[in-house]
Every structure is written in structure tokens, then in C-alpha cells.
Amino acid sequence: MCNMDLRQKAKEKGVFFWQIAAELGVSEPTMTRRLRFELPEQEKQKYLSIIDKLSSEKEAE
């Protein structure tokens, strides 16, 4: 399975794919299809920063 690091980090941080998709401005199915193939490193970093942002917002609540 591709992008396991992104999938694992989202799971560990309690961030759902629909939340990441909303931040990216795409639908959840579109984002899930993108994850079928390994993302370029620059795009991965974008996803990781969104995961970090969402998890810190969650902790602040």
C-alpha cells in the first residue's frame, strides 16, 4: 500500500481523511484516489503539515 507514512500518521494523530480533504479543498474520494500511488515528497510534506495542523487544533479544544 502506498503512502503508508501519511496513513499511519493520520491514524496516530486521530485525523480523518475527510478533514484532510476539506483542508485541501477536494472531496474525500479524490484525496483517497491520490493516495493510491506514492505522492511526490513535496506533496507529502503538504499532507503532513495539514495533519499536524489539524491534530494541534484538536488538542486545543
Buried (B, 14 or more C-beta within 10 A) or exposed (E): EEBEEBBEBBEEBEBEBEBBBBBBEBEBEEBBEBBEEEBEEEBBEBBBEBBEBBBEEEEEE
